[in-house]
Amino acid sequence: MQELKILVVDDEEHTRLGYTEILKMGGHEVDMASDGQEGLAKAEAKDYDLIITDLHMPKMNGVKLVEELAEKNHPAKKIVITAFGSYKSFKDTADKGTCLYLNKPVRAADLESALYQCFPASSE
């Protein structure tokens, strides 16, 4: 798989660091943000291939982040991860171009599989 520029947005530090470590081990360039506002600012400053965001966060949740990115036509694909999934949040994010919606806990293999699902052509 080609090297991807990825932004991980999650308010739980251990989760954010865990995902980042897994993705870096896969050869990807990874940045982090602790909430949706910080994530949006970083996404506006840099072109990411993929943005992985938690759903429930302070300041700006994952649904709002995905909506803001869609309004700004940000080219990144998006994966939403949550421990509190609902059909409404799935539908809200899917309508704004989310590539995948994953339920926690997300293991390393789940994260790697998600990359291949979002970037099938680059896995050849």
MDAnalysis code that builds the backbone (N, CA, C; Angstrom):
import MDAnalysis as mda
import numpy as np

u = mda.Universe.empty(372, n_residues=124, atom_resindex=np.repeat(np.arange(124), 3), trajectory=True)
u.add_TopologyAttr("name", ["N", "CA", "C"] * 124)
u.add_TopologyAttr("resid", np.arange(1, 125))
u.add_TopologyAttr("resname", ["MET", "GLN", "GLU", "LEU", "LYS", "ILE", "LEU", "VAL", "VAL", "ASP", "ASP", "GLU", "GLU", "HIS", "THR", "ARG", "LEU", "GLY", "TYR", "THR", "GLU", "ILE", "LEU", "LYS", "MET", "GLY", "GLY", "HIS", "GLU", "VAL", "ASP", "MET", "ALA", "SER", "ASP", "GLY", "GLN", "GLU", "GLY", "LEU", "ALA", "LYS", "ALA", "GLU", "ALA", "LYS", "ASP", "TYR", "ASP", "LEU", "ILE", "ILE", "THR", "ASP", "LEU", "HIS", "MET", "PRO", "LYS", "MET", "ASN", "GLY", "VAL", "LYS", "LEU", "VAL", "GLU", "GLU", "LEU", "ALA", "GLU", "LYS", "ASN", "HIS", "PRO", "ALA", "LYS", "LYS", "ILE", "VAL", "ILE", "THR", "ALA", "PHE", "GLY", "SER", "TYR", "LYS", "SER", "PHE", "LYS", "ASP", "THR", "ALA", "ASP", "LYS", "GLY", "THR", "CYS", "LEU", "TYR", "LEU", "ASN", "LYS", "PRO", "VAL", "ARG", "ALA", "ALA", "ASP", "LEU", "GLU", "SER", "ALA", "LEU", "TYR", "GLN", "CYS", "PHE", "PRO", "ALA", "SER", "SER", "GLU"])
u.atoms.positions = np.array([
    [0.847, -1.185, 0.000],
    [0.000, 0.000, 0.000],
    [0.887, 1.241, 0.000],
    [0.468, 2.230, -0.758],
    [1.210, 3.492, -0.804],
    [1.156, 4.183, 0.548],
    [2.142, 5.048, 0.791],
    [2.140, 5.835, 2.022],
    [1.014, 6.856, 1.947],
    [0.215, 6.906, 2.994],
    [-0.895, 7.854, 3.080],
    [-0.594, 8.921, 4.117],
    [-1.148, 10.113, 3.896],
    [-1.100, 11.181, 4.900],
    [-2.417, 11.093, 5.661],
    [-2.321, 10.792, 6.956],
    [-3.504, 10.503, 7.771],
    [-3.558, 11.429, 8.976],
    [-4.772, 11.877, 9.285],
    [-5.023, 12.661, 10.494],
    [-5.926, 11.839, 11.401],
    [-5.495, 11.624, 12.636],
    [-6.285, 10.905, 13.636],
    [-6.843, 11.933, 14.620],
    [-8.182, 11.982, 14.739],
    [-8.849, 12.939, 15.620],
    [-9.612, 12.161, 16.683],
    [-9.163, 12.264, 17.926],
    [-9.817, 11.555, 19.029],
    [-9.464, 12.258, 20.329],
    [-10.447, 12.447, 21.195],
    [-10.187, 13.143, 22.457],
    [-9.541, 12.243, 23.503],
    [-9.544, 10.935, 23.302],
    [-8.897, 10.013, 24.240],
    [-7.457, 9.801, 23.803],
    [-6.528, 10.295, 24.616],
    [-5.116, 10.272, 24.241],
    [-4.603, 8.865, 23.941],
    [-4.934, 7.890, 24.786],
    [-4.415, 6.532, 24.558],
    [-4.930, 5.942, 23.244],
    [-6.163, 6.247, 22.874],
    [-6.723, 5.774, 21.608],
    [-6.021, 6.454, 20.445],
    [-5.878, 7.758, 20.531],
    [-5.215, 8.545, 19.490],
    [-3.783, 8.040, 19.268],
    [-3.055, 7.843, 20.347],
    [-1.674, 7.364, 20.246],
    [-1.614, 5.936, 19.710],
    [-2.562, 5.105, 20.119],
    [-2.597, 3.715, 19.652],
    [-2.823, 3.623, 18.156],
    [-3.826, 4.346, 17.656],
    [-4.095, 4.345, 16.217],
    [-2.891, 4.895, 15.452],
    [-2.298, 5.962, 15.983],
    [-1.159, 6.585, 15.323],
    [0.005, 5.614, 15.212],
    [0.291, 4.899, 16.279],
    [1.396, 3.939, 16.279],
    [1.159, 2.831, 15.244],
    [-0.054, 2.302, 15.200],
    [-0.392, 1.254, 14.228],
    [-0.201, 1.764, 12.804],
    [-0.689, 2.956, 12.536],
    [-0.612, 3.519, 11.189],
    [0.830, 3.850, 10.794],
    [1.620, 4.356, 11.736],
    [3.027, 4.644, 11.441],
    [3.799, 3.357, 11.168],
    [3.472, 2.293, 11.888],
    [4.111, 1.000, 11.638],
    [3.794, 0.499, 10.232],
    [2.663, 0.937, 9.687],
    [2.280, 0.575, 8.325],
    [2.929, 1.469, 7.279],
    [3.774, 2.396, 7.717],
    [4.508, 3.245, 6.790],
    [3.812, 4.535, 6.407],
    [2.829, 4.934, 7.184],
    [2.064, 6.136, 6.854],
    [2.542, 7.338, 7.663],
    [2.319, 8.524, 7.100],
    [2.606, 9.787, 7.789],
    [1.351, 10.154, 8.573],
    [1.476, 10.305, 9.890],
    [0.294, 10.500, 10.731],
    [0.436, 11.727, 11.623],
    [-0.617, 12.550, 11.615],
    [-0.735, 13.677, 12.532],
    [-1.914, 13.399, 13.458],
    [-1.965, 14.119, 14.577],
    [-3.029, 13.908, 15.554],
    [-3.703, 15.217, 15.939],
    [-4.973, 15.098, 16.341],
    [-5.729, 16.219, 16.887],
    [-6.591, 15.681, 18.020],
    [-6.790, 16.494, 19.061],
    [-7.508, 16.033, 20.252],
    [-8.999, 16.363, 20.245],
    [-9.466, 17.103, 19.230],
    [-10.900, 17.374, 19.109],
    [-11.195, 17.818, 17.684],
    [-12.464, 17.959, 17.360],
    [-12.870, 18.307, 16.013],
    [-12.383, 19.664, 15.546],
    [-12.357, 20.646, 16.440],
    [-11.883, 21.981, 16.057],
    [-10.416, 21.946, 15.643],
    [-9.604, 21.267, 16.445],
    [-8.181, 21.136, 16.119],
    [-8.016, 20.328, 14.833],
    [-8.827, 19.293, 14.681],
    [-8.779, 18.475, 13.472],
    [-9.120, 19.272, 12.225],
    [-10.146, 20.098, 12.323],
    [-10.556, 20.926, 11.191],
    [-9.444, 21.910, 10.821],
    [-8.835, 22.535, 11.819],
    [-7.742, 23.479, 11.566],
    [-6.578, 22.781, 10.866],
    [-6.230, 21.585, 11.312],
    [-5.126, 20.851, 10.681],
    [-5.498, 20.443, 9.262],
    [-6.749, 20.036, 9.058],
    [-7.195, 19.624, 7.719],
    [-7.215, 20.806, 6.751],
    [-7.479, 21.996, 7.265],
    [-7.470, 23.181, 6.414],
    [-6.043, 23.582, 6.042],
    [-5.067, 23.194, 6.858],
    [-3.675, 23.572, 6.639],
    [-2.894, 22.535, 5.824],
    [-3.427, 21.331, 5.684],
    [-2.683, 20.257, 5.028],
    [-3.647, 19.344, 4.285],
    [-3.218, 18.851, 3.142],
    [-4.045, 17.899, 2.396],
    [-3.778, 16.487, 2.901],
    [-4.763, 15.919, 3.561],
    [-4.669, 14.544, 4.034],
    [-5.379, 13.622, 3.056],
    [-4.898, 12.387, 2.978],
    [-5.575, 11.368, 2.178],
    [-6.742, 10.784, 2.964],
    [-6.571, 10.726, 4.295],
    [-7.557, 10.084, 5.157],
    [-7.631, 10.802, 6.494],
    [-8.865, 10.970, 6.982],
    [-9.080, 11.517, 8.318],
    [-9.895, 10.493, 9.088],
    [-9.335, 10.041, 10.197],
    [-10.003, 9.084, 11.081],
    [-10.464, 9.868, 12.294],
    [-11.773, 9.875, 12.549],
    [-12.280, 10.679, 13.662],
    [-13.193, 9.877, 14.579],
    [-13.084, 10.189, 15.849],
    [-14.011, 9.675, 16.841],
    [-15.331, 10.415, 16.645],
    [-16.421, 9.822, 17.074],
    [-17.724, 10.458, 16.914],
    [-18.004, 11.448, 18.043],
    [-17.832, 11.004, 19.298],
    [-18.156, 11.847, 20.456],
    [-16.898, 12.495, 21.020],
    [-16.825, 13.825, 20.863],
    [-15.686, 14.603, 21.362],
    [-16.194, 15.958, 21.828],
    [-15.451, 16.609, 22.730],
    [-15.829, 17.965, 23.132],
    [-15.525, 18.960, 22.020],
    [-16.073, 20.138, 22.122],
    [-15.868, 21.275, 21.215],
    [-16.514, 21.064, 19.853],
    [-16.170, 19.990, 19.154],
    [-16.782, 19.680, 17.865],
    [-16.768, 18.167, 17.696],
    [-17.956, 17.568, 17.537],
    [-18.003, 16.114, 17.425],
    [-17.653, 15.659, 16.009],
    [-17.564, 14.346, 15.829],
    [-17.170, 13.783, 14.543],
    [-18.150, 14.066, 13.417],
    [-19.455, 14.077, 13.711],
    [-20.450, 14.381, 12.678],
    [-20.237, 15.799, 12.167],
    [-20.064, 16.753, 13.065],
    [-19.852, 18.150, 12.676],
    [-18.543, 18.305, 11.903],
    [-17.501, 17.595, 12.333],
    [-16.224, 17.644, 11.623],
    [-16.395, 17.146, 10.189],
    [-17.067, 16.022, 10.018],
    [-17.299, 15.476, 8.679],
    [-18.125, 16.453, 7.833],
    [-19.140, 17.060, 8.446],
    [-19.969, 18.041, 7.735],
    [-19.137, 19.249, 7.283],
    [-18.300, 19.763, 8.189],
    [-17.460, 20.927, 7.861],
    [-16.485, 20.589, 6.732],
    [-15.891, 19.410, 6.786],
    [-14.955, 19.000, 5.739],
    [-15.667, 18.879, 4.393],
    [-16.889, 18.344, 4.413],
    [-17.672, 18.206, 3.181],
    [-18.004, 19.583, 2.601],
    [-18.398, 20.516, 3.461],
    [-18.718, 21.871, 3.002],
    [-17.515, 22.565, 2.375],
    [-16.318, 22.229, 2.870],
    [-15.092, 22.837, 2.353],
    [-14.499, 22.016, 1.205],
    [-15.225, 20.965, 0.799],
    [-14.764, 20.077, -0.276],
    [-13.368, 19.518, -0.023],
    [-13.071, 19.184, 1.229],
    [-11.768, 18.599, 1.551],
    [-11.691, 17.231, 0.885],
    [-10.602, 16.944, 0.181],
    [-10.515, 15.704, -0.589],
    [-10.293, 14.424, 0.219],
    [-9.991, 14.538, 1.499],
    [-9.689, 13.350, 2.297],
    [-10.884, 12.406, 2.407],
    [-10.582, 11.114, 2.396],
    [-11.598, 10.129, 2.736],
    [-11.711, 10.160, 4.253],
    [-12.861, 9.716, 4.766],
    [-13.095, 9.804, 6.200],
    [-13.564, 8.469, 6.764],
    [-13.037, 8.137, 7.947],
    [-13.491, 6.976, 8.713],
    [-13.954, 7.508, 10.063],
    [-15.165, 7.135, 10.461],
    [-15.701, 7.514, 11.761],
    [-15.655, 6.277, 12.663],
    [-15.121, 6.463, 13.866],
    [-15.020, 5.379, 14.844],
    [-15.767, 5.805, 16.099],
    [-16.588, 4.894, 16.636],
    [-17.346, 5.251, 17.825],
    [-17.667, 4.038, 18.690],
    [-17.821, 4.295, 19.962],
    [-18.318, 3.284, 20.891],
    [-19.824, 3.462, 21.084],
    [-20.368, 4.544, 20.537],
    [-21.775, 4.889, 20.746],
    [-22.487, 5.079, 19.417],
    [-22.366, 4.100, 18.535],
    [-22.955, 4.209, 17.207],
    [-24.469, 4.175, 17.224],
    [-25.044, 4.881, 16.266],
    [-26.488, 4.850, 16.054],
    [-26.733, 4.939, 14.557],
    [-27.902, 4.533, 14.133],
    [-28.219, 4.628, 12.715],
    [-28.194, 6.090, 12.267],
    [-28.666, 6.991, 13.102],
    [-28.702, 8.413, 12.735],
    [-27.293, 8.951, 12.495],
    [-26.364, 8.666, 13.406],
    [-25.006, 9.173, 13.211],
    [-24.339, 8.495, 12.012],
    [-24.630, 7.212, 11.799],
    [-24.111, 6.526, 10.613],
    [-24.617, 7.215, 9.355],
    [-25.923, 7.461, 9.292],
    [-26.549, 8.080, 8.116],
    [-26.036, 9.505, 7.917],
    [-25.943, 10.265, 8.998],
    [-25.459, 11.651, 8.914],
    [-24.045, 11.722, 8.333],
    [-23.180, 10.811, 8.757],
    [-21.806, 10.840, 8.260],
    [-21.701, 10.212, 6.873],
    [-22.470, 9.176, 6.605],
    [-22.442, 8.538, 5.280],
    [-22.895, 9.517, 4.205],
    [-23.889, 10.322, 4.521],
    [-24.390, 11.320, 3.568],
    [-23.352, 12.396, 3.257],
    [-22.342, 12.530, 4.105],
    [-21.297, 13.545, 3.905],
    [-19.999, 12.926, 3.382],
    [-20.075, 11.705, 2.900],
    [-18.922, 11.105, 2.239],
    [-18.010, 10.254, 3.092],
    [-18.485, 9.773, 4.218],
    [-17.647, 8.907, 5.036],
    [-17.437, 7.580, 4.326],
    [-16.201, 7.140, 4.314],
    [-15.824, 5.891, 3.669],
    [-16.261, 4.691, 4.522],
    [-16.019, 4.764, 5.819],
    [-16.363, 3.672, 6.737],
    [-16.816, 4.228, 8.085],
    [-17.604, 3.421, 8.766],
    [-18.105, 3.731, 10.102],
    [-17.805, 2.489, 10.931],
    [-16.875, 2.595, 11.870],
    [-16.448, 1.442, 12.660],
    [-16.854, 1.600, 14.124],
    [-17.214, 0.477, 14.728],
    [-17.550, 0.470, 16.152],
    [-16.344, 0.033, 16.966],
    [-16.110, 0.742, 18.082],
    [-15.038, 0.370, 19.014],
    [-15.439, -0.896, 19.742],
    [-14.488, -1.700, 20.157],
    [-13.051, -1.477, 20.033],
    [-12.548, -1.802, 18.625],
    [-11.590, -1.017, 18.162],
    [-10.988, -1.220, 16.852],
    [-9.582, -1.773, 17.075],
    [-9.361, -2.967, 16.575],
    [-8.050, -3.615, 16.704],
    [-7.153, -3.200, 15.539],
    [-5.874, -3.511, 15.635],
    [-4.917, -3.175, 14.574],
    [-5.373, -3.762, 13.240],
    [-5.815, -5.002, 13.240],
    [-6.261, -5.650, 11.999],
    [-7.480, -4.936, 11.406],
    [-8.366, -4.441, 12.275],
    [-9.548, -3.707, 11.798],
    [-9.125, -2.417, 11.093],
    [-8.145, -1.736, 11.673],
    [-7.667, -0.476, 11.115],
    [-6.985, -0.714, 9.766],
    [-6.166, -1.750, 9.696],
    [-5.494, -2.082, 8.437],
    [-6.513, -2.458, 7.366],
    [-7.508, -3.238, 7.726],
    [-8.558, -3.626, 6.793],
    [-9.320, -2.405, 6.296],
    [-9.565, -1.456, 7.185],
    [-10.283, -0.231, 6.824],
    [-9.517, 0.558, 5.759],
    [-8.188, 0.591, 5.874],
    [-7.387, 1.307, 4.878],
    [-7.555, 0.677, 3.504],
    [-7.536, -0.647, 3.457],
    [-7.699, -1.348, 2.179],
    [-9.103, -1.151, 1.608],
    [-10.093, -1.031, 2.472],
    [-11.451, -0.798, 1.993],
    [-11.602, 0.613, 1.420],
    [-10.963, 1.580, 2.043],
    [-11.064, 2.963, 1.576],
    [-10.155, 3.252, 0.387],
    [-9.064, 2.505, 0.272],
    [-8.084, 2.721, -0.808],
    [-7.778, 1.409, -1.532],
    [-8.783, 0.797, -2.161],
    [-8.572, -0.516, -2.788],
    [-7.546, -0.495, -3.921],
    [-7.488, 0.551, -4.698],
    [-6.558, 0.613, -5.827],
    [-5.114, 0.679, -5.374],
    [-4.874, 1.308, -4.221],
    [-3.491, 1.468, -3.751],
    [-2.989, 0.223, -3.044],
    [-3.822, -0.797, -2.882],
    [-3.405, -2.006, -2.186],
    [-2.835, -3.035, -3.155],
    [-2.871, -2.742, -4.445],
    [-2.375, -3.704, -5.437],
    [-0.881, -3.639, -5.563],
])
